[in-house]
């Protein structure tokens, strides 16, 4: 986690610029995020955690859809940019591996391409945190790179040095992890877009 934090502190400004408008040409992802907002509101609404929020673009979009969304990210530099660009929203430094939220305190959780640096052995504990902080029946939306294996990323986002492993996973594997953590998978799909050359999206719900 220290390497991930330091890497994204280094590239934060360049990253924010490069991803700012990715969703403009990603209609399927926009539709998924709108559907997630609809599900949360249909269940009565409430606070929604965007875990691994980066510069806050997804948090802001969820807010535009009527959600009481807030962001959490490991990188202090990312949180600084998120607060600068979206001063009307709440952002906090934190880790999904030790999520500092009260039990059953949020109505929904989004992890949008933020699990890609978490090793396999940590996914179960991360999903356990997601389940713990969600209200019974609360929805979870995941976005992730689809594929097999991992690679070490040593440079990115403006040519800055990085030291992070990027993990690609099959949707059925992620779904199995979710089931083991106490979630019901309701829908999953694979798309190709500016967000990811091959990206997966999974809707799940905390089992009461």
C-alpha positions in Angstrom: 0.0 0.0 0.0 2.9 2.4 0.7 4.2 2.0 -2.9 0.7 2.6 -4.3 0.2 5.7 -2.1 3.6 7.1 -3.1 3.2 6.3 -6.8 -0.2 8.1 -7.0 1.1 11.0 -5.0 3.7 11.4 -7.6 1.4 11.2 -10.6 -1.7 12.8 -9.1 -1.8 16.0 -11.2 -1.1 14.2 -14.5 -3.5 11.4 -13.6 -6.3 13.9 -12.9 -5.9 15.6 -16.2 -5.8 12.3 -18.2 -8.9 10.7 -16.6 -11.0 13.9 -16.3 -13.1 13.3 -19.4 -12.8 9.5 -19.9 -16.5 9.0 -19.2 -17.6 11.3 -22.0 -17.0 8.5 -24.5 -18.0 5.7 -22.2 -21.8 5.4 -22.4 -22.0 2.0 -20.9 -20.0 3.0 -17.8 -22.1 6.2 -17.4 -25.2 4.1 -17.6 -23.9 1.7 -14.9 -23.2 4.6 -12.6 -26.6 6.1 -13.2 -28.2 2.7 -12.5 -26.2 2.4 -9.3 -27.6 5.8 -8.2 -31.1 4.7 -9.1 -30.7 1.6 -7.0 -29.5 3.6 -4.0 -32.3 6.2 -4.2 -34.9 3.5 -4.7 -33.8 2.0 -1.4 -34.2 5.3 0.4 -30.9 7.0 -0.3 -28.2 7.8 2.2 -24.4 8.3 2.2 -22.4 6.5 -0.5 -18.7 5.8 -0.4 -16.6 6.1 -3.5 -13.6 4.0 -2.3 -10.4 4.7 -4.1 -11.9 7.9 -5.5 -8.7 9.4 -6.9 -9.3 13.0 -8.0 -13.1 12.7 -7.3 -14.6 12.5 -10.8 -16.8 9.5 -10.0 -17.8 11.0 -6.6 -18.9 14.2 -8.4 -20.9 12.2 -11.0 -22.7 10.3 -8.3 -23.5 13.6 -6.6 -24.9 14.9 -9.9 -27.2 11.8 -9.9 -28.6 12.9 -6.6 -26.5 10.8 -4.2 -24.9 11.9 -0.9 -21.5 10.7 -2.2 -18.2 11.1 -0.5 -14.7 9.9 -1.5 -11.9 8.0 0.2 -8.4 7.5 -1.3 -5.1 6.3 -0.1 -3.2 9.2 -1.8 -3.1 12.5 0.1 -2.2 14.3 -3.2 -5.3 12.8 -4.9 -7.5 14.0 -2.0 -6.0 17.4 -2.3 -6.9 17.6 -6.0 -10.4 16.2 -5.3 -11.1 18.8 -2.6 -9.8 21.6 -4.9 -11.9 20.5 -7.9 -15.0 19.6 -6.0 -15.1 21.8 -2.9 -18.7 21.1 -2.2 -18.0 17.4 -1.6 -16.4 15.5 1.2 -13.1 13.6 0.7 -10.9 11.8 3.2 -7.6 10.0 3.1 -8.1 6.3 3.9 -7.4 2.8 2.8 -9.9 0.1 1.6 -7.8 -2.5 3.5 -8.7 -0.8 6.8 -11.8 1.1 6.0 -12.5 3.6 8.8 -16.3 3.7 8.5 -18.8 2.6 11.0 -20.7 -0.7 10.6 -23.8 -0.4 8.3 -23.1 3.3 7.9 -23.4 3.7 4.1 -26.2 3.1 1.6 -23.9 2.1 -1.2 -20.2 1.5 -2.1 -18.5 2.1 -5.5 -14.9 0.9 -6.1 -14.2 2.1 -9.7 -11.0 0.6 -11.0 -9.5 1.0 -7.5 -9.1 -2.7 -6.8 -6.5 -3.1 -9.5 -3.5 -2.7 -7.2 -4.8 -4.9 -4.4 -3.2 -8.3 -4.4 -5.4 -11.4 -4.5 -4.8 -12.3 -0.8 -6.2 -8.9 0.3 -9.3 -8.9 -1.8 -11.3 -11.0 0.7 -10.6 -8.7 3.6 -11.4 -5.7 1.4 -14.7 -7.2 0.4 -15.4 -8.0 4.1 -14.9 -4.3 4.9 -17.3 -3.3 2.1 -19.9 -5.7 3.5 -19.3 -4.5 7.0 -19.9 -0.8 6.2 -22.9 -1.4 3.9 -26.4 -1.4 5.2 -28.1 -4.8 4.8 -29.2 -5.0 1.2 -27.0 -2.1 0.1 -25.6 -2.2 -3.5 -22.0 -2.4 -4.5 -20.6 -1.5 -7.9 -17.1 -2.6 -9.0 -15.1 -1.6 -12.1 -11.9 -3.5 -12.9 -9.6 -4.6 -15.7 -10.4 -8.0 -17.1 -7.8 -10.6 -17.9 -5.3 -12.8 -16.3 -2.1 -12.1 -14.3 -0.4 -9.0 -13.1 2.3 -6.6 -14.4 4.6 -4.2 -12.6 3.9 -0.6 -13.7 7.1 1.5 -13.4 6.0 4.6 -15.4 2.8 6.3 -16.2 0.6 9.4 -16.4 3.0 12.0 -17.8 6.0 9.8 -17.7 6.4 9.9 -13.9 7.9 7.0 -12.1 5.6 4.5 -10.4 6.0 1.2 -8.6 2.6 -0.6 -8.6 1.4 -4.0 -9.7 -1.7 -3.9 -11.9 -3.9 -6.9 -11.5 -6.3 -8.2 -14.2 -9.1 -10.5 -13.2 -11.9 -12.6 -14.7 -15.4 -11.5 -13.7 -16.3 -15.0 -12.5 -13.3 -14.9 -10.1 -14.4 -11.6 -8.7 -18.0 -12.8 -8.4 -16.8 -15.9 -6.5 -14.9 -13.7 -4.0 -18.0 -11.5 -3.6 -20.1 -14.6 -2.8 -17.6 -15.8 -0.2 -17.7 -12.3 1.4 -21.5 -12.3 1.8 -22.7 -10.6 -1.4 -25.2 -11.6 -4.0 -24.1 -10.8 -7.5 -27.0 -9.3 -9.5 -25.4 -8.4 -12.8 -22.0 -8.4 -14.6 -20.7 -7.3 -18.0 -17.5 -6.7 -19.9 -17.0 -3.6 -22.0 -14.3 -1.9 -24.1 -14.0 1.9 -23.7 -11.6 4.7 -22.8 -11.9 3.6 -19.2 -10.3 0.2 -20.0 -9.5 -1.7 -23.2 -11.3 -4.6 -21.5 -13.2 -3.6 -18.4 -15.5 -5.5 -16.1 -18.5 -4.2 -14.1 -20.2 -6.1 -11.4 -23.4 -5.1 -9.5 -23.7 -6.9 -6.1 -25.7 -6.5 -3.0 -25.0 -7.1 0.6 -26.8 -10.2 1.8 -28.9 -9.0 4.8 
